[in-house]
């Protein structure tokens, strides 16, 4: 059986909601991730931190937090979201 979801009429937010209209790269990772992948992700974050593309993530896992630390040193737009399942 397929579930259907109703989109909210309003979104609670803090900051510039217009960032959601920009090109965004989604970063997500398991909490348990091999160190080699975290290092690759860290290196990629350094490459894109001053670019035009923004990044969207929950920034919860270790790899996501590493990316956030790198991005905050650059000019790239970052958006964070707290995912909540509606019941």
SULHU-V585044 format. One line per field, one symbol per residue. phi: phi as a letter, one per 30 degrees, with the letter a starting at -180 (. if undefined). A space follows every 10 residues. Layout:
phi=???
This chain:
phi=.ddcbcdddb bdabjddded dddbcdcbad dcbeeddddd dedddddcdc dddcbbadhc dedddddeed dddccddbbc bcdbddc
